[in-house]
Amino acid sequence: MTSLRRLGTSDIEVFPLALGGNVFGWTADEAQSFAVLDAYTAAGGNFIDTADSYSSWVEGNEGGESERIIGQWVRSRGNRDDVVIATKVSQHPEYQGLTAANIKAAADASLARLGTDHIDLYYTHFDKPEVPVEEIVTALDDLVKAGKVRATAASNISPERLKASLDFAAAEGLARYVALQPHYNLVSRDTYEGPLQAVAAEAGLSAVPYFALAKGFLTGKYRPGTTVDSPRAAGAGAYLDTPAGPRVLAALDDIAEARGAAHATVALAWLAAQPTVAAPIASARSLDQLPALLAVADLTLTPEELTHLTEASS
């Protein structure tokens, strides 16, 4: 059985792959989403990541579609206590920002869409520097004290603001962040490594990286002269024009062939082995995309393989 990983200083234990809910209500309809969620949990997965704004960017959507689908799935399966649900605040069209009033209103709206009385992990989605960290941390602590949130976390935040948030929580005895969701993968290392990772490590935070597969580039299907049918194709294909992109693909080719593993599995295994990382996030809009993601739980790269990938991505 796959070992679960504890999130920071919390009592929350998660599967080493978080299932991204950004596709639910976007490229995956309710039936497809239910099928993916069923297969993920059947394989031992328990960590579902979403946000109140998913998927407001789709014409006709208003935001919250992903939360509603997850909530309907949980109710239909009766498995709320078996899954860890993470969602986020600050970007929903009707709940913009991180004022105390907005955080609390957005949390209540998320709880209603999810059909639950608590959120396991509640992130500030994008930091808002115009709002004092004292106001944000106190509002989140109020939600924890009310039993609406089990643990809090941050995403898209500067090292300075993260440290200030942690310091204020410690000084006042308030709920402190236990996790951080950075943009981090083999072709985007400077978005986390350095000062931000140092603050997370010092504070004992668990990293739960998003864009873990670089919008699909690290699946290996993007090659010169190929056309990929994906809403993210333009963004993913752009990595071919970076110095590290082709080198990383070549290294993934080597290790994937040697280990009989999918490129995505190898890329996720590298990420899962990095300091502070508890569980990369990856999404699947169909069942055939899921096995390569789940396989990260059973693939441990050798020190030599990790070095090969690290050097290729430098």
ROSE-458408 format. One record per residue (C-alpha): x, y, z. Coordinates in pm, 1 decimal. Example, Ala and Ser with C-alpha at 12.3 -4.5 7.8 and 13.67 -1.06 7.14 Angstrom:
REM ROSE-458408
R        u        v        w
R   1230.0   -450.0    780.0
R   1367.0   -106.0    714.0
***
This chain:
REM ROSE-458408
R        u        v        w
R      0.0      0.0      0.0
R    129.5    344.5    -92.4
R    259.3    546.0    201.6
R     74.2    868.7    266.8
R    261.5   1194.0    327.8
R    182.1   1437.1    607.6
R    113.4   1798.9    513.8
R    349.6   2016.2    715.2
R    264.9   2032.9   1083.8
R    -98.2   1927.9   1030.3
R   -256.9   1590.0   1095.5
R   -358.2   1562.4    729.8
R   -204.2   1272.9    536.6
R   -222.4   1262.9    159.1
R   -149.6   1039.1   -136.1
R    174.7   1141.9   -315.1
R    -22.6   1270.8   -615.0
R   -289.8   1538.0   -580.1
R   -562.5   1513.2   -842.4
R   -613.5   1849.1  -1009.0
R   -975.8   1956.0  -1035.9
R   -915.8   2240.9  -1279.7
R  -1047.4   2030.1  -1570.5
R  -1377.0   1942.4  -1400.0
R  -1645.8   2151.1  -1566.2
R  -1401.6   2257.5  -1836.9
R  -1253.1   1980.5  -2052.3
R  -1419.5   1705.9  -1845.4
R  -1796.4   1704.3  -1801.0
R  -1964.1   1561.5  -1491.9
R  -1964.2   1200.8  -1612.4
R  -1598.6   1213.7  -1716.3
R  -1506.4   1385.3  -1390.1
R  -1686.8   1121.4  -1183.8
R  -1505.8    845.3  -1373.5
R  -1165.4   1003.3  -1310.7
R  -1242.7   1064.5   -942.6
R  -1362.8    705.4   -902.3
R  -1048.3    562.7  -1062.8
R   -818.0    791.1   -863.8
R   -968.3    695.0   -528.9
R   -991.0    326.3   -626.4
R   -612.7    336.8   -673.0
R   -564.7    476.9   -322.4
R   -573.6    847.5   -403.0
R   -729.5   1079.4   -146.2
R   -610.2   1435.0   -226.2
R   -830.5   1647.8   -453.3
R   -726.4   2001.4   -547.1
R   -964.1   2266.6   -674.6
R  -1040.5   2639.5   -644.0
R  -1353.3   2850.0   -619.5
R  -1270.3   3013.5   -953.7
R  -1250.1   2687.7  -1155.2
R  -1360.1   2718.3  -1434.0
R  -1476.0   3077.3  -1465.6
R  -1262.5   3128.9  -1778.0
R  -1492.9   2908.7  -1985.5
R  -1766.1   3089.8  -2174.9
R  -2096.4   3034.6  -1999.3
R  -1937.3   2938.9  -1668.1
R  -1955.9   3153.8  -1356.8
R  -1689.0   2988.3  -1140.2
R  -1734.8   2709.9   -889.5
R  -1815.7   2444.1  -1148.6
R  -1532.3   2220.6  -1029.6
R  -1636.4   2248.7   -665.4
R  -1995.2   2161.0   -754.1
R  -1890.5   1850.6   -945.6
R  -1663.6   1736.0   -662.0
R  -1940.1   1801.6   -410.9
R  -2192.8   1603.7   -613.2
R  -1944.7   1317.8   -650.0
R  -1868.5   1307.4   -276.9
R  -2238.1   1304.8   -188.9
R  -2315.0   1030.4   -439.7
R  -2027.4    813.9   -312.9
R  -2069.1    890.0     57.4
R  -1694.0    915.9    101.6
R  -1638.2   1262.7    249.4
R  -1427.1   1130.8    538.5
R  -1203.3    937.6    298.9
R  -1087.9   1231.8     88.4
R   -885.8   1547.9    151.5
R  -1039.2   1841.1    -34.4
R   -827.1   2149.1    -97.8
R   -974.9   2465.2   -243.5
R   -871.5   2828.7   -278.6
R   -990.3   3185.9   -233.4
R   -925.7   3519.9   -408.8
R  -1007.8   3466.7   -776.2
R  -1380.1   3384.3   -800.5
R  -1553.2   3656.2  -1006.8
R  -1792.0   3730.3   -719.6
R  -1535.0   3687.0   -441.6
R  -1226.3   3872.7   -551.2
R   -944.2   3946.1   -310.3
R   -831.1   3857.1     38.3
R  -1005.6   4096.6    270.9
R  -1135.6   3929.9    585.0
R  -1496.0   3973.4    475.5
R  -1428.8   3824.1    132.9
R  -1233.6   3526.9    269.0
R  -1520.3   3433.6    499.2
R  -1792.9   3486.0    237.2
R  -1598.2   3290.3    -24.2
R  -1539.8   3004.2    219.9
R  -1913.0   2978.4    290.0
R  -1983.4   2976.9    -84.1
R  -1725.2   2701.7   -138.9
R  -1870.2   2495.5    144.7
R  -2214.9   2523.7    -11.9
R  -2091.3   2416.6   -356.1
R  -1890.8   2129.6   -208.9
R  -2185.9   2023.4      4.6
R  -1971.3   1980.3    312.4
R  -1926.6   2143.2    651.6
R  -1549.2   2173.4    628.1
R  -1264.6   2234.1    384.5
R   -957.4   2025.0    461.0
R   -698.8   2263.2    315.7
R   -781.3   2624.4    231.1
R   -535.6   2822.8     18.3
R   -502.1   3189.7    -54.5
R   -496.8   3145.1   -432.3
R   -307.8   3460.9   -529.5
R   -164.6   3686.0   -263.3
R   -294.7   4043.1   -252.5
R    -11.2   4262.0   -120.0
R   -249.4   4551.1    -60.0
R   -413.8   4350.3    220.4
R   -206.4   4323.7    541.4
R    -96.7   3970.5    624.3
R   -242.6   4028.4    971.6
R   -591.3   4061.9    824.4
R   -554.8   3753.6    602.4
R   -408.0   3526.3    868.8
R   -662.3   3634.6   1130.8
R   -953.2   3569.1    893.9
R   -819.9   3224.1    811.2
R   -769.6   3150.5   1181.0
R  -1132.8   3246.8   1243.3
R  -1238.9   2985.4    987.9
R  -1025.8   2721.9   1160.0
R  -1169.4   2810.7   1501.4
R  -1520.6   2788.8   1354.5
R  -1450.0   2436.8   1229.3
R  -1500.6   2537.3    866.8
R  -1135.2   2478.8    770.8
R   -894.5   2215.7    901.5
R   -569.5   2371.9    781.5
R   -454.2   2674.4    583.0
R   -204.2   2723.9    303.0
R    -78.2   2977.4     49.8
R    -15.7   2985.2   -323.8
R    144.4   3241.3   -553.5
R    303.8   3440.4   -273.4
R    642.1   3608.5   -233.8
R    899.7   3476.7     14.7
R    871.7   3799.7    211.1
R    493.9   3787.1    244.4
R    502.4   3415.9    326.6
R    753.5   3470.0    606.4
R    559.8   3768.5    740.5
R    242.4   3557.2    747.3
R    415.5   3274.6    931.1
R    579.9   3510.6   1179.0
R    251.8   3685.6   1260.7
R     69.9   3355.2   1310.9
R    344.3   3233.9   1543.8
R    354.5   3556.7   1742.8
R    -22.7   3565.1   1791.7
R    -77.7   3191.9   1834.8
R   -298.5   3170.9   1526.3
R   -335.8   2892.5   1271.2
R    -25.7   2897.4   1053.4
R     12.9   2779.5    697.6
R    102.6   2412.0    667.2
R    148.4   2397.7    290.3
R    249.0   2602.0    -10.6
R    137.0   2559.1   -370.5
R    411.2   2689.7   -599.9
R    454.4   2677.2   -977.3
R    729.2   2415.1  -1001.4
R    843.8   2151.1  -1249.3
R   1148.3   2033.3  -1444.9
R   1132.5   2326.1  -1687.5
R   1029.3   2586.7  -1429.9
R   1257.9   2556.8  -1131.1
R   1331.1   2920.3  -1049.5
R    961.0   2974.8   -975.5
R   1017.4   2784.9   -649.0
R   1380.7   2699.5   -585.1
R   1569.5   2968.0   -394.3
R   1422.9   3204.2   -132.9
R   1064.5   3072.1   -150.0
R   1171.1   2711.3   -104.8
R   1404.1   2819.2    177.4
R   1119.7   2983.9    370.1
R    902.5   2674.6    320.3
R   1179.1   2442.3    436.2
R   1260.1   2649.8    744.1
R    893.9   2660.2    844.6
R    832.5   2290.9    774.3
R    575.6   2358.3    503.0
R    483.5   2093.7    248.6
R    496.6   2197.9   -115.7
R    214.2   2087.4   -344.8
R    334.8   2208.0   -687.0
R    100.1   2306.0   -967.5
R    184.3   2287.9  -1339.6
R    376.6   1977.0  -1233.5
R    380.4   1856.3  -1594.6
R    435.0   2202.4  -1746.5
R     87.9   2214.1  -1906.8
R    152.0   1869.2  -2055.1
R    496.8   1932.9  -2201.5
R    657.8   1680.7  -1966.2
R    434.3   1399.5  -2092.8
R    673.8   1382.7  -2386.3
R    408.3   1423.6  -2654.0
R    528.0   1767.8  -2762.1
R    799.3   1729.7  -3026.0
R    921.1   1947.0  -3313.3
R    678.4   1923.8  -3602.6
R    398.8   1759.7  -3402.1
R     50.9   1894.0  -3337.3
R   -119.8   1813.4  -3007.4
R   -495.3   1845.4  -2956.9
R   -510.6   2019.3  -2620.0
R   -640.5   2351.7  -2485.8
R   -290.4   2400.6  -2344.5
R    -98.6   2309.3  -2660.1
R     35.7   2657.4  -2733.2
R    169.5   2707.1  -2381.4
R    315.5   2359.6  -2355.2
R    473.1   2361.2  -2700.1
R    656.3   2684.5  -2620.7
R    894.2   2491.6  -2394.8
R   1048.1   2339.0  -2709.4
R   1196.7   2680.8  -2780.9
R   1367.8   2711.8  -2442.8
R   1726.9   2595.4  -2381.8
R   1622.7   2341.8  -2117.2
R   1314.4   2202.7  -2291.9
R   1481.8   1969.7  -2545.9
R   1745.9   1863.1  -2290.5
R   1479.7   1764.6  -2041.1
R   1288.8   1569.1  -2306.4
R   1604.4   1378.5  -2395.6
R   1668.5   1293.6  -2030.7
R   1308.5   1184.1  -1986.2
R   1343.1    967.6  -2299.0
R   1647.5    794.3  -2148.5
R   1491.9    720.3  -1810.8
R   1143.7    636.5  -1937.4
R   1289.1    376.6  -2172.5
R   1521.3    230.3  -1910.9
R   1248.4    205.7  -1646.1
R    959.4    112.8  -1871.6
R    771.0    413.9  -1738.7
R    573.9    695.9  -1895.7
R    744.9   1031.1  -1934.4
R    483.9   1190.0  -1709.0
R    556.6    937.6  -1435.2
R    928.4   1009.1  -1447.5
R    876.0   1386.3  -1443.6
R    643.3   1360.5  -1145.2
R    881.8   1125.4   -965.1
R   1161.5   1383.3   -998.6
R    932.9   1648.4   -853.8
R    812.5   1425.8   -570.5
R   1175.3   1364.3   -471.0
R   1260.7   1734.2   -431.4
R   1303.2   1890.7    -85.9
R    973.2   1995.3     79.6
R    752.2   1842.9   -192.9
R    471.3   1626.7    -56.0
R    250.4   1574.6   -359.4
R    264.2   1721.9   -709.5
R    -69.3   1818.1   -865.2
R   -168.4   1673.3  -1201.5
R   -505.4   1658.7  -1370.9
R   -665.9   1404.5  -1601.5
R   -965.5   1479.4  -1819.1
R  -1005.6   1113.4  -1919.5
R   -933.3    771.1  -1774.1
R   -653.1    695.9  -2017.3
R   -448.2    987.6  -1880.1
R   -466.8    868.4  -1521.0
R   -241.8    558.0  -1496.1
R     77.6    748.6  -1580.0
R     -2.5    997.0  -1303.4
R    -90.2    739.1  -1040.0
R    228.5    544.4  -1115.8
R    437.5    814.1   -945.7
R    340.6    652.4   -614.2
R    541.7    342.6   -708.4
R    839.3    492.8   -892.8
R   1147.5    592.2   -696.0
R   1423.2    731.8   -913.2
R   1785.9    647.1   -838.2
R   2026.2    922.5   -731.2
R   2185.6    897.1  -1075.4
R   1851.2    939.0  -1252.7
R   1762.4   1237.1  -1035.3
R   2097.9   1397.5  -1112.3
R   2054.9   1333.7  -1485.7
R   1721.9   1516.0  -1485.2
R   1841.9   1794.2  -1259.2
R   2143.4   1864.8  -1477.3
R   1935.0   1852.3  -1796.3
R   1694.3   2108.0  -1650.9
R   1963.4   2347.4  -1529.0
***
